[in-house]
Amino acid sequence: KQEVTQIPAALSVPEGENLVLNCSFTDSAIYNLQWFRQDPGKGLTSLLLIQSSQREQTSGRLNASLDKSSGRSTLYIAASQPGDSATYLCAVKEGYGGATNKLIFGTGTLLAVQP
Amino acid sequence: KAGVTQTPRYLIKTRGQQVTLSCSPISGHRSVSWYQQTPGQGLQFLFEYFSETQRNKGNFPGRFSGRQFSNSRSEMNVSTLELGDSALYLCASTKPGQGGNEQFFGPGTRLTVL
């Protein structure tokens, strides 16, 4: 059974700092991995999607990497800003491809960027 | 391009009642998935619909059901509400095609059961 874990559970950094959020999964047979952010009481905003065949994806100040063999993904945020404060979630889609779009979510990392 | 919409945004019900939540996916997306989010259990998959058929189901009791219409809009129903059903219910839509497509979430429906 696939399990997704995120470390740390909470993180507080001063503005301008670069930071890394971690996501690990127990079954390497994933189809893709997606990073989301969630503001309090809101829905999920997609940040980056990494296909199983890819090693990394970049969008602006965000860079996500994927190492399937070790069951790990990282989300790197450069030059953090107070507006980055949110909960960050990673989710994996399992390896049966198009048969289902079910995502298995991690527990999330609550990020606070102090001005 | 309009995003995923969910109605209503907030609901307050009492134990034993039933509730229906609605989700309209992004235009052209035919897959709709539903998730329950609670502080204790996090985000858990409820079910997925594709072309009006349930394609996958999570580990929830039969009180939770859903359906999808020919225009891809989906509804989920919870009967005989329990206090533990209080949660944020999120739906996501995915464009069909080769796997690896990005999933987009709606703002959620906050259900409170008293």
Contacts between the chains, C-beta under 8 A, distances in Angstrom:
chain1	res1	chain2	res2	distance
A	31	B	99	5.3
A	31	B	100	6.3
A	32	B	99	7.2
A	32	B	100	4.7
A	34	B	102	6.8
A	34	B	103	6.5
A	36	B	105	7.4
A	41	B	88	7.6
A	41	B	110	7.2
A	42	B	107	6.2
A	42	B	108	7.2
A	43	B	4	7.8
A	43	B	6	7.9
A	43	B	90	5.8
A	43	B	105	4.5
A	43	B	106	5.4
A	43	B	107	4.3
A	43	B	108	4.8
A	44	B	90	6.7
A	44	B	92	7.8
A	44	B	105	4.0
A	45	B	105	7.5
A	46	B	102	5.6
A	46	B	103	6.9
A	46	B	104	6.1
A	46	B	105	7.5
A	49	B	100	7.1
A	49	B	101	8.0
A	49	B	102	4.6
A	51	B	100	4.5
A	52	B	100	7.6
A	89	B	43	7.1
A	91	B	43	7.7
A	93	B	99	7.5
A	93	B	100	7.8
A	97	B	99	4.2
A	98	B	96	7.9
A	98	B	97	7.9
A	98	B	98	7.0
A	98	B	99	4.7
A	99	B	55	7.4
A	99	B	56	7.9
A	100	B	48	6.0
A	100	B	55	5.7
A	100	B	56	4.2
A	101	B	31	5.1
A	101	B	33	5.6
A	101	B	48	5.7
A	101	B	50	7.9
A	101	B	55	8.0
A	101	B	56	7.9
A	101	B	92	7.6
A	101	B	94	4.6
A	101	B	101	7.7
A	101	B	103	6.3
A	102	B	33	6.7
A	102	B	45	5.0
A	102	B	48	6.1
A	102	B	56	5.2
A	102	B	58	7.6
A	103	B	33	7.4
A	103	B	35	7.8
A	103	B	43	7.9
A	103	B	45	6.8
A	103	B	92	7.6
A	103	B	103	6.5
A	104	B	45	7.3
A	105	B	35	7.9
A	105	B	42	6.0
A	105	B	43	4.0
A	105	B	44	7.9
A	106	B	42	7.9
A	107	B	42	5.5
A	108	B	42	7.0
